[in-house]
Amino acid sequence: MATQGGINVAIVGVGLVGSSVISQLTTIPSLASQLHIVCLQNSKKTLLSTASSPLSLTGSSDWKSQLANSSTSALPLPDLVKSLQRITQDSKRHTVVVDNTSNESVASLYPEFLKAGLSVVTPNKKGLSGSLDLYKAILANSSPDAGLKGPLVYGESTVGAGLPIISTLKDLIQTGDKVKKIEGVLSGTLSYIFNEWSTPAGGSKKFSEIVKIAKDNGYTEPHPADDLSGSDVSRKLTILSRLVPSLTGKLPKGFESVPTHSLTPAPLESVTSGDEYVQKLPDFDGDFDALNKAARDEGCVLRYVGVIDVEKGEIKASLERYPSDHPFATSLSGSDNIIAFHTERYSARPLLVQGAGAGAEVTAMGVVSDLIKVAERRG
Amino acid sequence: MATQGGINVAIVGVGLVGSSVISQLTTIPSLASQLHIVCLQNSKKTLLSTASSPLSLTGSSDWKSQLANSSTSALPLPDLVKSLQRITQDSKRHTVVVDNTSNESVASLYPEFLKAGLSVVTPNKKGLSGSLDLYKAILANSSPDAGLKGPLVYGESTVGAGLPIISTLKDLIQTGDKVKKIEGVLSGTLSYIFNEWSTPAGGSKKFSEIVKIAKDNGYTEPHPADDLSGSDVSRKLTILSRLVPSLTGKLPKGFESVPTHSLTPAPLESVTSGDEYVQKLPDFDGDFDALNKAARDEGCVLRYVGVIDVEKGEIKASLERYPSDHPFATSLSGSDNIIAFHTERYSARPLLVQGAGAGAEVTAMGVVSDLIKVAERRG
C-alpha cells in the first residue's frame, strides 16, 4: 500500500502531545491510510522507515518499545533532513515534519526543512513567535497560496490548541475582511487563576493560594513565573498578529518585542525555585487584593488578556478590567480560552471562539487537522 | 494568464450573496489570480467565458451590465454543465459551481454536476438538508477524502454563514473525537426575537410586537411564519447531524424528518399573508407570556434551539429553557448564532463558536473560504 497516495509524517518529539498525535494517526483507519508515519525521533533515538521495511506502528506500547529499541541514536537534524528526502524520493510521497518539541533549536531549522521540500506542522510556538528574520525565512521558503506546489507550514495548535483560531483568522483575512481588533484570554493557566480569583462577587481565596492550587494540580509550569510572566500570551499574540498584513513586519524580536505585563512581583523576579516562589508570593497578596478591589468597585473583573489593536497598531499582553456582564467575565470558567475577532464584517458583535485551549488531546487534534490539510493539498 | 493554475468558478444566482461573492473574488488580488470567474447565471441570462474571450469582470456595475446585456438566455442546467465541461477542458483548470440560489431544482442537480467532474460550493441549504437519497447521491459522487482527486462539495455557509461551524465539526470527527451533543441557536431571526423577548428581567415588549419589529426591519422572511416554523433550524440540524457518522443515515426525508416545534399558533397556520399573520399574532400573546413567565419563575429564559443528542440518537428543533447564567442566556445578543460542541475531548466545557450567522457579506465569506479550499486541493 506504500505508494497509494497520502503523505509521509516524520514526528520529532514524542512526549504527551506527540504520543497523542501518534495515537490519533494509528487508531483512526481513514487517517492511517493517508498519513504514513515514517519517522519517530526523541532526544535519544530515531526510528526510520526504509523501503524494505516500512514502519508498522500499532498500539502505544508497541511504538514506544520500537523507538526505545532502535539501533539508531537520535539523528542530528541536518542528517534527519537527508534521510527524509531519501524517504520522500523512494515513496514518491510528500513528507511533513511534525515538531512536537518546545525546542528553539528545532524551530530555528524550519527554513532548512522547507528548503529541502519538507512541510512543517507544529504546535511549538518557538518558531512562529521568534525573530522576524526567522519568520520571514519560514514564509519565504513555504508556499501558502493556492496554486503553488511547494512545502507548507501549519501551526493551528500554537494558539488555543485545537480551537479554530488561526484558521478562522486566515479565512477572515483571505476573504478580504478588515480585522480591527483581536482580544482574548489565551493562556489556560492565567484563565484558571483569574476565573477563580477575580469574580463579580469577589473570590474567597487569595491570589497566592490559587497560584499554589494551580501549581499543585499541574496547571502551571514547574515554575509558576513561567506562566505569570505573560510570555506564553505574548508568543501567541506574535503568531496571530503576523497573520494580519499590516502587522506582519512589526515585531522584530518576535514575542520579546510585545509589551508584556508580568504578574511576578519585582522582588520575586530573581527567585529561581518554583517552590520558593510560591512560598513567598503571599507577601504580595495585599497588592493583588487592592487591584482586584479597585476593579470590583467599578463593577469589573480582572482578566489577563492579549490584545491586538490593528487600527492603533498596538499589541500587548496585559491585565485588563472587563465589566461583569462582558463575555470574558460571564462565560469563562475553568482554564478555557476565549478569543474575540472584531472585524469590519463582525462589527456589531465580534466572532467568538471559546473552549479548552490546552491539553495533549486537543493539541494533537490541531496537529492532526493540519496534517489532513497538508494531505489534501500535497497527498 | 488563463492557464497559470487556479480554478474556474461558475456562479449560479447573483442576488445579495452572489453579488458579495463576485465582489470578494474580483477585488482581492490574491483571489482574482486563483479563482477565475467563467460563468454568471441568473434566472434570465447567462454570461459565459470562451477561449477567445475570457470574462473580464471588474466593478459591480460592470458585471451587472455585462450579464444583463448577454445575448445568451439562462441556460437549462444540463446545457450549463456541458458548457462548463468544455471550459474545463479548454482552460485545463478544475471548475466549481457556486449555487447561490435557494432553489430546490438547482440543489437536486448536484449529483449531475459532480458526475460531470464539477465541484460544488453552496450556501443553499436545500441540497444538503434534503432527502437522504439526494444526500447519498451527493456523497457517492464526490471525493472528500485526502488522496482522492475527484470533485468536492463544500457548504460551510449553510450553517452559521461565515462562522467556522461545519469545518470545526469535520475536524473534530476526522481526528477521532466522539461528539456527544451539539446544541445551538442557529436561526439569526429566532435569536433576535428571543434575545429581545425572553430575558432574566422579563422584557418590556410582547412577543407579537417583537415579531412585528423584526418583520418591519427585514430580519424575518416576508412571511414571518417561514422563520417561526423552525424549518430553517431543522435544515441546519440535518446538515450537521449527517456529518456525525452514527447519524448519517438517520433522516430519510431530510429536514422533514426532524421533530420541529413550530411557534405559529395553530389557528394561524393557514394564514398565507405575512401582514395578516402579524396583525393576528397579538391574539396569542397571552399564551406566549405564560410560557415566558413559567421559564422565568424557574430562573430560566427561553431559547429556540437545535439539539443533536448523539448518545440518545435524538435530533430536534425546539423551544428550551436555559438557566439565566447559561451562555445561551448571558452572552447572546442581536441576531447572533451560538453553537456548543460537547465532545469526549471538550467534555468539561464545550467548544463554543458565536457570532453573526446571517448576512450577505459573512455568507459570501463562507463561500469564498470554501472556494479557496477547492483551489488549494484542485488548483
Interface residues (C-beta under 8 A of the other chain):
Chain A: Q4 G5 G6 Q24 T27 I28 S30 L31 S33 Q34 D145 A146 G147 L148 G162 L163 P164 S167 T168 D171 L172 Q174 T175 G176 D177 D325 P327 T330 S331 S333 G334 D336 F341 R345 Y346 A348 R349 P350 L351 L352 V353 Q354 G355 A356 G359 E361 V362 A364 M365 V368 S369 I372 K373 A375 E376 R377 G379
Chain B: Q4 G5 G6 Q24 T27 I28 S30 L31 S33 Q34 D145 A146 G147 L148 G162 L163 P164 S167 T168 D171 L172 Q174 T175 G176 D177 D325 P327 T330 S331 S333 G334 D336 R345 Y346 A348 R349 P350 L351 L352 V353 Q354 G355 A356 G359 E361 V362 A364 M365 V368 S369 I372 K373 A375 E376 R377 G379
